[in-house]
Amino acid sequence: MMYNRDIQEAIKVLKSGGIILYPSDTIWGIGCDCSNADAIRKVYEIKKRADEKSMILLADSIQMVERYVEVIPEIAYQIVEFSTSPLTIIYPRAKLLPKNLVAQDGSIAIRISNEEFSNELVFRHRKPIVSTSANISGEKAPDCFIDISEEIKNSVDYIVGYQQNDLSKSKPSGIIKLGPTGEVKVIRE
């Protein structure tokens, strides 16, 4: 089964500090281990992205999120439970993450994936993975695998085979930012 082999290979690459190209619950993403500052730096280089623009993490559950955020505002649990489409939440006060992954204000953006492959990948990796769109910063995000540039494909250490032939259009997640006392600010619908 390509699915299981892809997950095993992707995890091997993540654990060795490599970069993967993989399908997520939204669009194809460039990913790495969230705890590896060197791998995170490589992702910034591949995307030609400014360091001060933080990236999103993909988690498998709210319990995983709890390990990387000092205090989760109570409203986040309700938002996660009732959200019907992919939603990235920017939480205040990240912890246990490399500085080059955390925003200048100390926040971290995390999305809990409900898509089977990416959720299983994160679950089996046992910690979040970076999830940033598979494009050069400033260029259009790819709608599907065939839209990803050769430059991006040639820059990663492993390309997941699963879902490469899926031509359905996908879109980025919505993004909200939570304040320390539960204030909600919509960043992207």
C-alpha atoms as one frame of an Amber mdcrd trajectory, in Angstrom:
protein
   0.000   0.000   0.000   1.464   3.313  -1.078  -0.327   5.107   1.778   1.521
   3.236   4.564   4.853   3.267   2.728   4.493   7.023   2.198   3.878   7.577
   5.901   6.836   5.394   6.903   9.189   7.112   4.428   7.950  10.603   5.345
   8.505   9.930   9.058  12.004   8.605   8.375  12.823  11.830   6.482  11.249
  14.041   9.183  13.225  12.314  11.946  16.480  12.753   9.991  15.921  16.515
   9.644  14.658  16.346   6.077  11.899  18.186   4.264   8.783  16.548   2.801
   6.184  17.581   0.239   2.815  16.158   1.267  -0.969  16.488   0.915  -2.754
  18.019   3.885  -6.338  18.751   4.833  -6.112  21.894   2.709  -3.432  22.315
   0.043  -0.137  20.517  -0.604   2.421  21.497   1.979   6.126  21.644   2.614
   6.831  20.128   5.997   9.472  19.281   8.547   9.771  18.268  12.187   8.515
  21.135  14.360  11.349  20.707  16.854  14.226  20.872  14.358  15.435  24.480
  13.962  17.776  23.572  11.076  14.973  21.870   9.124  12.721  24.880   9.766
  15.458  27.160   8.407  15.626  24.967   5.269  11.876  25.382   4.740  12.269
  29.172   4.932  15.071  28.924   2.355  13.037  26.708   0.003  10.120  29.146
   0.134  12.413  32.189  -0.029  10.361  33.456   2.878  11.306  36.127   5.415
  12.169  34.639   8.811   9.768  36.934  10.654   6.780  35.332   8.864   5.961
  32.364  11.069   4.553  29.096   9.710   1.659  26.829  10.603   1.940  23.538
  12.468  -0.278  20.555  11.806  -1.398  18.612  14.909  -3.559  15.503  15.274
  -5.557  16.552  18.357  -6.173  19.316  20.875  -4.115  17.240  23.331  -1.112
  17.588  21.028  -1.728  21.345  20.809  -1.725  21.538  24.628   1.903  20.364
  24.704   3.063  23.384  22.653   0.918  26.232  24.008   1.264  27.580  27.566
  -2.432  28.271  28.122  -5.202  27.491  25.660  -8.107  29.943  25.966 -11.285
  28.035  26.838 -13.046  29.164  23.667 -10.471  27.282  21.571 -11.886  23.935
  22.701 -15.355  24.918  21.462 -14.006  26.303  18.197 -12.045  23.106  17.530
 -15.036  20.909  18.406 -17.546  22.740  16.233 -15.433  23.829  13.271 -16.688
  22.178  10.077 -13.865  23.208   7.746 -10.078  23.424   8.112  -9.239  26.167
  10.598  -5.859  27.375  11.778  -5.823  28.930  15.234  -3.062  31.289  16.302
  -2.506  30.654  19.996  -0.720  33.048  22.360   2.452  31.939  24.141   4.001
  28.973  22.370   6.312  26.674  24.327   8.870  23.954  23.591   9.354  25.121
  19.992  12.419  26.581  18.237  12.540  30.385  18.135  12.563  30.433  14.325
   9.121  28.813  14.296   7.426  31.102  16.818   6.060  34.527  15.786   7.714
  37.639  17.184   4.797  38.118  19.615   5.343  34.583  21.000   2.307  33.070
  19.273   2.091  29.892  17.191  -0.374  28.917  14.452  -1.680  25.348  14.712
  -4.317  23.463  12.740  -5.736  20.111  13.744  -6.000  18.039  10.595  -9.151
  16.037   9.978  -7.825  14.614   6.707  -6.856  10.943   6.985  -3.316  10.982
   5.546  -1.945  14.109   7.219  -3.605  13.246  10.527  -2.078   9.749  10.480
   1.316  11.189   9.518   1.292  13.581  12.490  -0.090  10.918  14.847   2.644
   8.444  13.923   5.347  11.134  14.047   4.127  11.865  17.612   4.528  15.627
  17.301   3.351  18.397  14.994   4.867  18.979  11.598   5.340  22.267   9.802
   2.662  22.862   7.194   3.336  25.708   4.791   2.031  26.000   1.249   4.146
  24.342  -1.444   5.108  27.512  -3.280   7.730  30.232  -3.324   6.659  33.016
  -0.964   4.503  35.568  -2.784   3.503  33.183  -5.583   0.080  31.570  -5.909
  -0.441  28.518  -3.702  -0.908  25.331  -5.758  -4.473  24.056  -6.196  -3.231
  20.477  -6.592   0.010  18.518  -6.954   0.490  19.206 -10.692   0.541  22.950
  -9.935   3.630  22.659  -7.688   6.748  24.084  -9.338   9.723  21.913 -10.233
  11.854  24.242  -8.107   9.872  23.248  -5.008   9.812  19.538  -5.947  13.576
  19.530  -6.472  14.192  21.244  -3.116  12.614  18.638  -0.822  13.962  15.300
   0.404  10.782  13.248  -0.070   7.619  13.681  -2.130   4.580  11.755  -0.918
   2.976   9.732  -3.718  -0.459   9.604  -2.093  -3.001  12.010  -3.687  -0.687
  13.179  -6.479  -3.351  12.302  -9.059  -6.158  14.109  -7.223  -7.015  17.108
  -9.401  -9.724  18.573  -7.174  -9.136  22.189  -6.231  -8.264  22.828  -2.622
  -7.942  26.008  -0.656  -6.054  27.253   2.385  -7.619  27.076   5.831  -9.395
  29.867   7.595  -7.233  31.560  10.237  -8.256  33.100  13.542  -6.089  34.575
  16.279  -6.959  34.077  19.940  -5.936  36.548  22.594  -4.805  35.377  26.053
  -8.279  35.952  27.507 -10.158  34.442  24.556 -10.601  37.405  22.210 -11.109
  36.173  18.636  -9.776  37.992  15.577 -10.499  36.645  12.087  -7.340  36.760
   9.944  -8.551  34.796   6.873 -12.006  33.379   6.199
